[in-house]
Amino acid sequence: MMASGTTMGGELVFREGFEYEFSALHPMSDHIDPPALAAYESPLAKGTDSQPVGLLVDSWQINADGTEWLMKIRPNVTFHSGAPCDAPAVLAALNAIRTALAESGDDSYWNAVSDVTLADSETLRFSLHHPSARVASLLWGPHTLIHNEAGRREYGEDFGSAVVDGTGPYRVVSWSEERVAAERWDGYARPSAPMFAQPSADMPDRIEWVAVLGESERLAMLEAGELDCIHAPPADQVARLADDPRYKTFRYSQPASMYLTLNWEHSDLGFDDLRVRQAFYLALDREEIVATALAGCGSPTWGPLPPNLEFYDPSIDARGDFDSRQAGSLLDAAGFAVGADGIRQRDGHRMSFPCVVQDDETFRRVSAIVAPQLADIGVDLRFEFYKPFVEYYEACRDDPACTINKWLWQDPMDALIGFCASDKRPFLNWSNASSPPLDDAFDAWTRAETLDDLHTAASRAQQAFAKDLPYIPLLTPDDVWVWDSRFSGYDPRPGMLYPYYHTLHDSLSSR
């Protein structure tokens, strides 16, 4: 592989190593990968203060009672194909996305929206059932990346792979599961928001994203100059990299939660019994898991939301505990006695069962620590590892007794709804959990009219979660990006899935 940063023709190339194979760059895909934020744009962006910033939308107005938002699309925007990206085109994309989300049962973001119509050729009208504090979060996430809907209909299954037609600063020229390449688009109509301002030096002519599944291999390629940036380096190397002047680093709590699910429909294993779930909750030494599996690059969590991010209620983690003796007592009380082989059983049902897990290095390390901790209370986990993400999701759809999963989402409360609400059973609510108090808190969240209402509902949800334990939280990993210090404007932000590429540039360029 040629040296990173430049190519034989003097072209400036930025190469980024990612830990998973790439999903198609389809706006309705189950997964959004970093190239999507270079190729597509959402109507709004989430600013550093968690306030909305215009991206495709140039300006907006809210009526007096908060039930109507008028959003003006920024002028002179076209898709990479040359098709106009005006208000009718944005409306077509939003309608397609909303329909797809409704069909999958994952449309809670849209609950407050009655309909979206054209106010004029440049402006969309969002009519709401009631005032809502969540309109911005609907429009700033990867779930509303605007695509050329006419092109999607024309190209069908090829859209997102053979054809990618967005409005972002980079135009995708090739896609595979192993590598995505995009070229800087000279026709880009830049938004006016300062966070997307034109850099003073050269932007890369080309960005290449490379799937490098091994963390040590990613780091070796960075240090050999074969990559300019990597995500998720080996955790035990993060401190060294942060002190190395060749690199810049970003480290912050990921908007994510890694957790253990216990399928409530497996009453033979007692998973519908709160005492059993509490036993698992108490038996896990999360401090050891983070220290050993993540080399300290993460946070142990007893509650469902990641620490240090918006709407997090610290009181649950503050009272978190590890008590294997109490865990054993709870299993005794639930009728699970320790057998001659050390495994608990009740009515002929042994507490020995498979656990479905993603097959990657972090999940394997976490699993290797969870298993002996649960063995200490008489539980035998047998891990079954599946390749992310299609094979893993297929295994989860088979209604397994147990999984270890991680959600990653820009708006953690909305992720919690997706994985815990009763109406999300059995997928993505793989626990088949049903907690009426938690559902009530989720309903209050979706109906919140003010920021204070959101905070109140989020706290209610976290307290209800801690009481009923729809799943067993384990940890939040740190999000770590490392890149060559010659590049500036690469700007990972707390609470964001991936960086934007709008201001990336080579600070040493003399072209």
N, C-alpha and C positions, 0 to 999 in steps of 0.2 A: 504494500500500500504506500502511495506517495506521501510525503511529509504533509502534515496538516497546515492550514492557514493559507497556502498558495498552491497553485497548480502550474503546469508547464507553460500555459499561455498567460501567466500573470493574473489569472482569475483568483479572486479572494473567496475562499471556501471556509465555511464553519461546519465542523463535524461534531455531532453530539451522540454520545453512546447512551442507550436506554436499556433497561433491564428486562423488558418483555418484547416479544415479537409484536409487530404492529397490526392493529385492526384496520379494516378498510376505513378510509377517511369519509365516512358517511355520517351526516348529521343525526341520523336516527340510530346509529350504532350503539350497542350496549357499552362500548368503551370509547373514550376520547383520548387520543394520544397527542404528544406535543406538536407534531406537524399541523394538527388541525388549527392551532392558534396562530400559525403563520399563514395558512391558506384561507381561513374563514374569519368572519367577525360577527360578534353578537351586537344587538342594538346598543347596549350599554356595557360598560366595564366597571368593575369594583375598584374604587379608588383606595389609596392607602389608609384613609380614615373610614373605610367601609361605606362611603357615600357613593352614589352613582356618578359616573363620568360618561360623557357622550362618546360613542365609538361609531357605529353606523348612524345613530341618531345624533343630529346636530344640536337640537334644543327640544325642550318639552315644557308643557304647561299643564297644571292640574286645576280643575274647577273648584269652586268654593266649598262644595260638600265632599270633595275627594272621590267622587264616583266616575270621573272622566279624566283620562290622560290624553293629551294631544302630543304626538311625537313626530317631529319633522326630521325626515331623512336628510343626511348631509348631501349637498349638491354634487353633481358631476361624477357620481359613483357608477362604475360598471363592474360586471363580473369579468373574470379573466378571459372569458370567451368573447367579450365585447358587448354582450347583452346588457341592457340598462338595469341597474339595481335601484329602481325608484320605489315609491311607496307600494304600488301594486305588486311588484316583484317580492318585496319584503313580506307583504301580506300573504302571498301565495306560499312562501316558505314557512311562515309561522302557522298557517292553517294546516299544512302537511305535517309539521312537527307535532302540533297539538293533537291531530287525529291519530298519529302513530302512538303517542304517549297514552291517549285514552284507550286505545286497543290493548295496550300492554298493562293497563291499570296503574300507570305511574305518572298520573297527570295532576298530582296535588298542587303543584305550582300554579296551576291554572284555575284553582277553585273559585277565586274571587272574580274572575273575568267572565262577564256575560258574553261579549263578542268583541271582535276587532273588525273595524270597517275603515274605508277610505274617507277621510275628511276632504282631501283633494289629492292631486297627483304627487304631492310631496309629503303628505301628512297622514299618519294613522291615528284613528280614534279608538282608544281602549275604554270600553264601557264596563263598569264594575257592578256586581251585585251589591256591594257595600264598600265603604272606604277600606283600603288595604295598605298595610305597611310592607307588603311583599311583592309589589309590582316590580320594583328595581331588581330584586333577586331573581324574578322570573326572566328578566331580560338581560342579565349580565353573565349568565353562566354558559357552560358548554352545551347545555340542553336547548339553547336557542341560537346556535350558530347558523347564520343565514347563508343559504345555498341557492343556486339557480334551480328552482323547482321545475321549470320547463325542461331544463337539461336533464334533471333527475328522471323525469318521466320519459324523455326520449331515450336515455341510455340504460335505464333499468338497473339490472344487477351490476353493470359495469361502472355505474356512478360510484365514486369513492375510491376506485382503484385505477381502472383504465382512464377514467375521466374524473377530474376534481375541479369544480367551478365555483369559486368563492370570490371574495372581494379583498382579501388580505394582502399584505405587502409582498408575499411570495407565492409564485404559481407552481404548483406541483407538476413535475415533468416525468416522474416515474414513481411507481409504488410497488412494493412487495412486502411480504411479512418480515423480511430481513433488513430492508433498506428503503428509505423514502428520500427522494431528492426534489428540491424546489429551487427555482431561479427567481432572483429579485425581479419584481414586476415594475417596469418603468411607467406603466399607466396608473399606478396607485394614486388615488385621491386621498391625501392624508387628513385625518381628523384634526380639529382645532385644539383639542385638549392638550395641555402641556405635557402630560405623561406620555403622549405619543408624538412629541415634537421631532422634526427632522434632525437627525444627528449631524454634528458639524464635520465629522469625518466619514470615511467610506463605510457603507453597509456592505456585508458580504454579497458577492454576486450570486452565490449559491449556498444553500444549507443542505447538509446531508444528515439524516438521522439513521443510526446504525443500531440494530438489535444485537447487544452483546450480553448474553444471559449470565455469564459468570462475573461476579463482582471483582475478583482479582484480575480477570482478563481485562475488564473495563479500565481498571486503574493502570495496568501495564501499558495499555494502548495510549492512555493519556500521557503517561510519563515518557513514552517513546515518541510522542508527537504525532501519533496516528489519529488521535482525537483531540479536539479543542475543549470538550466539555463532557462530563459524565454526571449521571444521576445515580445516587445510592452507591458510593464507594464502600469498600470494606469498613465496617464501623470502627474497627480498631486502628484505622489509619486516618480518621477524620481530624484528630488533633494535630497530627504531623502535617497534613495537607494545609490546615488553617495557618500554620506557621511558615509555610513554604512561599517565598515571595514570587515564585513562578506562577502561582495560582491565586484566584479569588474564590472564596467559599461562601455559601449560604447555608445556615443551619437553623431550623425552627421546627416547632411541633407541626407534624403533618396534619392536614384536615382529614384524619382517618382514625379508625378504631379496629384493632385486631381482637377477635373474641371467639369464644367457644359456644356453639349452639347445642342444646339438648332438646330433641324433638318431643314436644309435649304429648304427641299421639302414641309415644312408646311408654304406655302406662306400665308395661311389664318391667321396665327399668326404673319406674318411679319418676320419670321426668315431668309428669304432670303434678307432682307433689312439691310444693314450695320448699319443704324441708330438704329434699334431695338436691334441689338447685342451690339452696343455701350452703349445703355441704360442699358442693363443687366450688362454690364462690369462696368459701373460707379455706379450702385445701390448697389453693394456689398461691405460691410465694412469688408475687409479681416482681418484687425487687430483684430476686434472683434471676427471673426470666430476662428482665431488661439488662441486668449487669452481665449475664453470660451470653445470651443470644444476640444482644444488640451492643455489647461493649459499652453500655451506658448511654447510647445514642437513642434515647426514647424516654417515655414516662410510664410508670406503672399506673394503671387505671382501674378503679372500682366502679366508676360511673360510665355512662355511655358516650359522653362527648369529649373530644380532645382538649387537653388543658391549653391555656394561654390564648385561646381563640374566642371569638364572639359567642355569647350566650352560654358559656361554660359556667356551671355552678360548682364551685370548689368544695362545697360542704360534704359531698358524697366521698370524694377521694380523701378528704381530711379524716373521715371516720373509717376508712378502709382498714381491713384487718387480715391477718394470716393466722389461722388457728386450726391445725389439723386435728387436734384433740376434740374440739367442739364439732368439727366436721364429722368425725367418726360417731360422736354421740347423736347427731342429727340423723345419720344413716341407721343407727341402731333404732332410734325412735320410729323411723319409717319402715322398720321390719326387715332391713337388710343386715343379716348376720354374716360374720366372717367365716368362710368355709375352711376346710382342712388345707386347701391349697392357697389360702390367703386372699381369695377373691370373694367378695360379698355376694349373697344370693338371697332371694325371697321367693317362696312358692315354686322352687325349681328353676327360677330365672336367675342366671348368673350375671353379675354386673361386668360383663366382658362383651365388647361390641366394637365394630369398626368405626373409624373416624375419617371422614373425607377431608383431604387437605390439598391446597395448591402445591404443586411441585416446584418450589424454588428454594434458594438457600436459606433465606430468613425463616420461612415457614418450617423448614426441616429443623433448623436450630431450635425454634420455639417448641416444636412438637417433641423434640428429644428431651426437653426439660419438663414439659407438662406431664408427660407419661409417667416418670418416676414419682412426681409429686402426687399424682392421683393414685398410683400404686400404693403409696403409703397409707391410703384410707381404704384399700381393698378394691380399687377400680382398675380394670385391665383394658386399656385403649389399644386397638390394633389399627395402625394408620394405613390408609390407602391414598397414595399420592397421584394426583391427576394434573396433566399439563394445563396451564392457564391458556385461554379462559374457557374455550368451548367445551373441552373434555371435562373440565372441572364443573362447569354449570350443568352439563348433562348428568354428571354423577349426583349433584345436589338435587336435581329434579326427580331423582329416584327415591326421594323421601328417606334419606339416611337417618340413623339414630343420632348422629353427632357429626359436626363439622368444625374445622377451624377456618375462619374466614376473616377478611379485612375489607371494610368499605372505605373508599376514598372519594370525598366529594367536597366541593367548594362551599356548600352550605350544610354543615353537619346535622342541624336539626331536621332538614328535609331528608337527609340520608337515613336518619333514625326512623322517620316515618316509613320510608320504603322497606326497611328491614324488620320493623317491629309491629306496625299497625295490623290489626286483626284482618282487615280487608286485603292485606298483601299475602295472606296464606294461600298456597304453600310456597310461593316463589314471589318475592325474595325473602319472605318471612319463613326461613327454613326450620325455625323452631316450632312452627305452627302455634305460636304463642298467641294468647288472647287476654288482654288486660283492659277491662272497661275504663278504669281510671286513667290509664295511659292513652287510650283512644280519645277520651274526653279532653285531655291536655293537648293532643294532636289537633283536635277540632278547634280548640281555642287558638292554637298557633295559626292555623290556616285562616281563621276569621279575624286575626289581630288587626286593629286599625291604626295603632301607634307603635312606636318603638318600645315604649314601656309595656304595652300589651304583649309584645313579642318576648321580652325578658321574663315577664310573669308566667307566660305559657311555657317557655323553655324550662324554667325552674320547676314548674309543676310536673312537666314531663320527666325530668331527670329524677325527681323524688319518687314519682310513681314507678319508674323503671327500677330504681333501687329496691323498692318494696316487693315487686313481683318477679323481677329477674327474667325477662323474656329471653335473654341470653347472658352469658357470663363474660364480662369485659376482661381483657388481659392487659393491653398496653396500647399506647400511641407511639409509633416510631417517629424519630426526627426526620424531616425532609432535608436532604443534603444534596446540594449541587456544587460541583467544583469545575472551574473553567480557567483557561489560559488568561493570564493577567493582561495580555496585549489587547484583549477584547473588553470594551466598555459597553454600557447600555444593555447588558444582559441582566435582567432585573427580576429574579425570583422574589415573591412577596409572601408574607405570612397569610395563610388561608387560601392561597391560590393553588390550583392544581399544577399549572405549568407557567413558565415565564411567557410574556409577549416577546415578539421579535422585532417590533416596530422601531426600536432605537438601538438595536445591536450594531456595533461598528468596531472597526479596527483602529485603536488609538495610536498605533505605530505606523499606519499606512502613509506612504509618501507618493501614492499614485496621483 
